[in-house]
Amino acid sequence: MSASTEPTTPAGAVGSVVPGLLAVHAHPDDETLATGALLATWAVAGLPVTLVTCTRGERGEVIGSQLAALEGDGPALAAHRSVELARALDALGVTDHVFLGGRERYEDSGMAWLATGRAGAAAEVPPRAFVGIPLHEAAAGLADVLRDRRPAVVVTYEPAGGYGHPDHVRAHEVTMRAIELAGIAPTVLWAAQGSAALRAGIRALRPSGRLVVPDPVGPLPSVAVPDDEVDLLVDVAPVLDQVLAALRAHATQVQAVGALTSGAALAQYALSNDVLAPVLPAEGYRIVAGGELAWPAGVTLRA
């Protein structure tokens, strides 16, 4: 782990103030799935970027037979997923990483699939499950990181956690409380996808073996919002190779990563539910707090 140093304005930035970025995610792989292009874009521009991961993904479902023995073995899976995360961050160019809680180790709370793109609470949770950690305790730890890094931009999930995973919801709550405790006023981004763009991306998916394409007119996860509510777009094409490499690094959690030729989706992948998902041409965000910033090349504010 390395702390950010005082930056100078890189060639890719617009304006004179260089914004450091801090992303908060629940598990290894979420940083790539939800914000991979944003992190890679920041890194390519030479801007300070920090990832905070709240758990080590102890209860994740493991894809494939080769590593199937890791599923259900929390410590072993945590160690393996930490290695996957390090490889993904290397692909994205992110060098500053923190596990929230440090030696206290907040644990993956688990989840249950309720429907395509929608998750809920698991039947049982471990004693140190992230959802059971007092909000003030977890937020105070994150506030310490925020005071140390002083990011101009903080990004996390929207209130429903993107698709309902309890740890994602908790990460949102912890992030918003930590910003208050830290006494800073960053620009705050919530990951979002325009509904029309997402449906177009789903239509561009190509079935592969047992993997299925979701219904393009069916219910969408909570990350989807009306397209005109997406405030900021990150161009994925310039950093697509980095994002796909990071997705492939999370081999226990992500499968069937492959490029597409359609303009509506640059690539596709699937999680353990065997349902395909698109990598859209633009990664979207809602701006929920903040002011004027020097955004790097590849980031566009919508009028």
C-alpha positions as CSV (number, residue, x, y, z in Angstrom):
1,M,0.0,0.0,0.0
2,S,1.4,3.4,-0.9
3,A,0.0,6.8,0.0
4,S,-0.8,9.4,-2.6
5,T,1.8,12.2,-3.1
6,E,1.1,15.7,-4.1
7,P,0.3,15.5,-7.8
8,T,1.1,17.7,-10.8
9,T,-1.3,18.3,-13.6
10,P,-0.9,15.5,-16.2
11,A,-1.4,15.9,-19.9
12,G,-4.8,14.2,-19.8
13,A,-6.4,16.5,-17.2
14,V,-8.4,19.5,-18.0
15,G,-7.9,22.6,-15.8
16,S,-5.4,23.3,-13.0
17,V,-6.8,21.2,-10.1
18,V,-5.9,17.5,-10.3
19,P,-8.6,15.4,-8.6
20,G,-7.6,12.3,-6.6
21,L,-10.1,9.5,-6.8
22,L,-11.1,7.1,-4.1
23,A,-13.4,4.1,-4.8
24,V,-15.2,2.1,-2.1
25,H,-16.3,-1.5,-3.0
26,A,-17.6,-4.5,-1.1
27,H,-15.6,-7.4,-2.5
28,P,-12.7,-8.2,-4.8
29,D,-14.0,-8.0,-8.4
30,D,-16.5,-5.2,-7.7
31,E,-14.0,-2.5,-8.5
32,T,-13.7,-3.9,-12.0
33,L,-17.3,-4.8,-12.6
34,A,-18.7,-1.4,-11.5
35,T,-15.9,1.1,-12.0
36,G,-13.1,-0.5,-14.0
37,A,-13.0,2.1,-16.7
38,L,-13.1,5.0,-14.3
39,L,-10.1,3.5,-12.3
40,A,-8.1,2.8,-15.4
41,T,-8.8,6.2,-16.9
42,W,-7.6,7.9,-13.7
43,A,-4.5,5.7,-13.7
44,V,-3.7,6.3,-17.4
45,A,-3.9,10.1,-16.7
46,G,-1.4,9.8,-13.9
47,L,-3.9,10.9,-11.3
48,P,-4.0,9.7,-7.7
49,V,-6.4,6.7,-7.3
50,T,-7.1,4.7,-4.2
51,L,-9.3,1.6,-3.9
52,V,-10.8,0.6,-0.5
53,T,-12.2,-3.0,-0.4
54,C,-14.5,-3.7,2.5
55,T,-14.2,-7.6,2.6
56,R,-12.1,-10.3,1.0
57,G,-15.0,-12.1,-0.6
58,E,-15.0,-15.1,1.7
59,R,-18.4,-16.3,0.7
60,G,-18.3,-15.9,-3.0
61,E,-19.4,-18.6,-5.3
62,V,-16.5,-20.2,-7.2
63,I,-16.7,-20.7,-10.9
64,G,-15.2,-23.8,-12.5
65,S,-14.1,-27.2,-11.1
66,Q,-10.4,-26.4,-10.8
67,L,-10.8,-24.1,-7.8
68,A,-14.2,-25.4,-6.6
69,A,-12.7,-26.6,-3.3
70,L,-12.2,-23.0,-2.3
71,E,-16.0,-22.4,-2.1
72,G,-17.1,-22.7,1.5
73,D,-13.5,-22.4,2.8
74,G,-13.6,-18.7,3.8
75,P,-9.9,-18.2,4.7
76,A,-8.6,-20.0,1.6
77,L,-11.0,-18.2,-0.7
78,A,-10.1,-14.9,0.9
79,A,-6.5,-15.5,0.3
80,H,-7.0,-16.5,-3.3
81,R,-9.3,-13.6,-4.1
82,S,-6.8,-11.2,-2.6
83,V,-4.3,-12.5,-5.2
84,E,-6.9,-12.1,-7.9
85,L,-7.5,-8.5,-6.8
86,A,-3.9,-7.7,-6.8
87,R,-3.6,-8.9,-10.4
88,A,-6.7,-7.0,-11.4
89,L,-5.4,-3.8,-9.9
90,D,-2.1,-4.3,-11.7
91,A,-4.1,-4.5,-15.0
92,L,-6.0,-1.3,-14.1
93,G,-2.9,0.5,-13.0
94,V,-4.1,1.1,-9.5
95,T,-1.2,0.9,-6.9
96,D,-2.9,2.3,-3.7
97,H,-5.2,-0.3,-2.1
98,V,-6.7,-0.6,1.4
99,F,-8.7,-3.4,3.0
100,L,-11.2,-1.7,5.3
101,G,-10.9,-2.9,8.9
102,G,-7.3,-3.9,8.5
103,R,-6.5,-6.8,10.8
104,E,-10.1,-6.8,12.1
105,R,-11.2,-8.3,8.8
106,Y,-14.8,-7.5,8.0
107,E,-16.2,-10.6,6.3
108,D,-18.3,-11.2,3.2
109,S,-21.9,-11.3,4.4
110,G,-23.0,-13.6,1.5
111,M,-26.1,-13.2,-0.6
112,A,-28.9,-15.1,-2.3
113,W,-30.0,-14.7,-5.9
114,L,-33.6,-13.6,-5.9
115,A,-34.0,-13.1,-9.6
116,T,-31.8,-12.2,-12.6
117,G,-29.8,-9.2,-11.6
118,R,-31.3,-9.0,-8.1
119,A,-29.8,-10.3,-4.9
120,G,-30.8,-10.3,-1.3
121,A,-29.6,-11.4,2.1
122,A,-28.2,-14.9,2.8
123,A,-30.0,-17.2,5.2
124,E,-27.0,-17.1,7.6
125,V,-24.2,-14.6,8.1
126,P,-20.8,-15.0,9.8
127,P,-20.0,-13.3,13.1
128,R,-17.8,-10.6,11.5
129,A,-20.1,-10.1,8.5
130,F,-19.8,-6.6,7.1
131,V,-23.5,-6.0,7.4
132,G,-23.3,-6.6,11.1
133,I,-20.4,-4.2,11.8
134,P,-21.8,-1.1,13.5
135,L,-22.1,1.7,11.0
136,H,-20.0,4.1,13.0
137,E,-17.2,1.6,13.4
138,A,-16.8,0.9,9.7
139,A,-17.4,4.5,8.7
140,A,-14.8,5.8,11.2
141,G,-12.2,3.5,9.7
142,L,-13.0,4.7,6.2
143,A,-13.0,8.3,7.4
144,D,-9.4,7.9,8.5
145,V,-8.5,6.8,4.9
146,L,-10.4,9.8,3.5
147,R,-8.6,12.2,5.8
148,D,-5.2,10.7,4.8
149,R,-5.8,10.6,1.0
150,R,-8.0,13.7,0.7
151,P,-9.6,12.7,-2.5
152,A,-11.5,15.2,-4.6
153,V,-13.7,12.4,-6.0
154,V,-15.3,9.5,-4.1
155,V,-17.2,6.8,-5.9
156,T,-19.3,3.9,-4.7
157,Y,-22.7,2.2,-5.3
158,E,-26.1,3.8,-5.3
159,P,-28.3,3.2,-2.2
160,A,-29.6,-0.2,-3.3
161,G,-26.1,-1.4,-4.0
162,G,-26.3,-1.8,-7.8
163,Y,-28.2,-5.1,-7.6
164,G,-29.2,-5.5,-4.0
165,H,-26.2,-7.4,-2.5
166,P,-26.3,-6.6,1.2
167,D,-22.6,-5.8,1.4
168,H,-22.9,-3.3,-1.5
169,V,-25.8,-1.6,0.3
170,R,-23.7,-1.4,3.4
171,A,-20.7,-0.1,1.5
172,H,-22.9,2.7,0.3
173,E,-24.0,3.5,3.8
174,V,-20.5,3.4,5.2
175,T,-19.1,5.6,2.4
176,M,-21.7,8.3,2.8
177,R,-21.4,8.4,6.6
178,A,-17.5,8.3,6.4
179,I,-17.6,11.4,4.2
180,E,-19.5,13.2,7.0
181,L,-17.1,12.0,9.7
182,A,-14.0,12.9,7.7
183,G,-15.2,16.6,7.3
184,I,-14.3,16.7,3.6
185,A,-16.5,17.7,0.7
186,P,-15.5,15.6,-2.3
187,T,-17.5,15.2,-5.5
188,V,-19.5,12.0,-4.9
189,L,-20.3,9.6,-7.7
190,W,-22.7,6.7,-7.6
191,A,-22.3,4.1,-10.3
192,A,-25.2,4.1,-12.8
193,Q,-26.2,2.7,-16.1
194,G,-28.7,4.3,-18.5
195,S,-31.6,1.9,-18.9
196,A,-31.8,2.3,-22.6
197,A,-28.1,1.9,-23.1
198,L,-28.2,-1.2,-20.9
199,R,-31.1,-2.8,-22.8
200,A,-29.2,-2.1,-26.1
201,G,-26.1,-3.8,-24.6
202,I,-28.1,-6.8,-23.6
203,R,-29.5,-7.1,-27.1
204,A,-25.9,-7.2,-28.4
205,L,-24.9,-10.2,-26.2
206,R,-24.2,-13.5,-27.9
207,P,-25.2,-16.8,-26.2
208,S,-22.3,-19.1,-25.4
209,G,-22.7,-22.7,-24.3
210,R,-24.8,-22.9,-21.1
211,L,-24.6,-19.1,-20.6
212,V,-27.8,-17.3,-21.2
213,V,-28.8,-13.8,-22.3
214,P,-31.2,-12.0,-20.0
215,D,-34.5,-10.7,-21.3
216,P,-33.7,-7.2,-22.8
217,V,-37.2,-6.0,-21.9
218,G,-37.3,-7.6,-18.4
219,P,-36.6,-6.0,-15.1
220,L,-33.3,-4.2,-14.7
221,P,-31.0,-4.1,-11.6
222,S,-31.1,-1.0,-9.4
223,V,-27.9,0.4,-11.0
224,A,-30.1,1.2,-14.1
225,V,-31.6,4.7,-14.2
226,P,-33.3,6.7,-17.0
227,D,-30.5,7.7,-19.4
228,D,-31.0,11.4,-18.7
229,E,-30.2,10.8,-15.0
230,V,-26.6,9.7,-15.9
231,D,-24.5,12.8,-15.2
232,L,-21.0,11.6,-16.2
233,L,-19.7,9.1,-18.8
234,V,-16.4,7.4,-19.0
235,D,-15.3,6.3,-22.5
236,V,-14.5,2.5,-22.1
237,A,-12.8,1.9,-25.5
238,P,-9.4,3.6,-24.7
239,V,-9.1,1.4,-21.6
240,L,-10.9,-1.7,-22.8
241,D,-7.8,-3.9,-22.7
242,Q,-7.1,-3.0,-19.1
243,V,-10.7,-3.6,-18.1
244,L,-10.9,-7.0,-19.8
245,A,-7.6,-8.1,-18.3
246,A,-8.8,-7.1,-14.9
247,L,-12.1,-9.1,-15.4
248,R,-10.1,-12.2,-16.4
249,A,-7.9,-11.8,-13.3
250,H,-11.0,-12.5,-11.2
251,A,-11.3,-16.0,-12.5
252,T,-13.2,-17.5,-9.5
253,Q,-15.9,-14.9,-10.0
254,V,-16.0,-13.9,-13.6
255,Q,-16.2,-16.2,-16.7
256,A,-16.5,-16.0,-20.5
257,V,-14.9,-12.6,-20.9
258,G,-14.8,-11.8,-24.6
259,A,-14.9,-8.9,-27.0
260,L,-17.9,-8.1,-29.2
261,T,-18.2,-6.2,-32.5
262,S,-21.5,-4.5,-31.7
263,G,-21.4,-0.8,-31.0
264,A,-23.9,-1.3,-28.2
265,A,-21.6,-3.5,-26.2
266,L,-17.8,-3.7,-26.4
267,A,-17.5,-7.1,-24.6
268,Q,-19.5,-9.6,-22.5
269,Y,-18.9,-11.7,-19.4
270,A,-20.9,-13.8,-16.9
271,L,-20.8,-14.2,-13.2
272,S,-21.6,-17.4,-11.2
273,N,-25.3,-17.3,-12.1
274,D,-24.3,-18.1,-15.8
275,V,-26.2,-15.0,-17.0
276,L,-24.3,-12.9,-19.6
277,A,-23.8,-9.2,-19.0
278,P,-22.4,-6.5,-21.4
279,V,-19.5,-4.1,-21.1
280,L,-21.1,-1.0,-22.4
281,P,-19.2,1.6,-24.5
282,A,-19.5,4.2,-21.7
283,E,-19.4,3.6,-17.9
284,G,-22.0,5.9,-16.2
285,Y,-22.3,7.7,-13.0
286,R,-24.6,10.1,-11.1
287,I,-23.0,13.1,-9.5
288,V,-24.7,13.5,-6.1
289,A,-22.4,16.1,-4.5
290,G,-19.5,18.3,-5.5
291,G,-18.4,21.1,-7.6
292,E,-16.0,22.0,-10.4
293,L,-13.2,19.6,-11.1
294,A,-10.5,18.9,-13.6
295,W,-11.8,15.7,-15.2
296,P,-9.2,13.6,-17.1
297,A,-9.5,12.9,-20.8
298,G,-12.1,10.2,-21.5
299,V,-14.5,11.6,-18.9
300,T,-17.5,13.6,-20.2
301,L,-20.0,15.6,-18.2
302,R,-23.5,15.5,-19.7
303,A,-25.2,18.8,-20.1
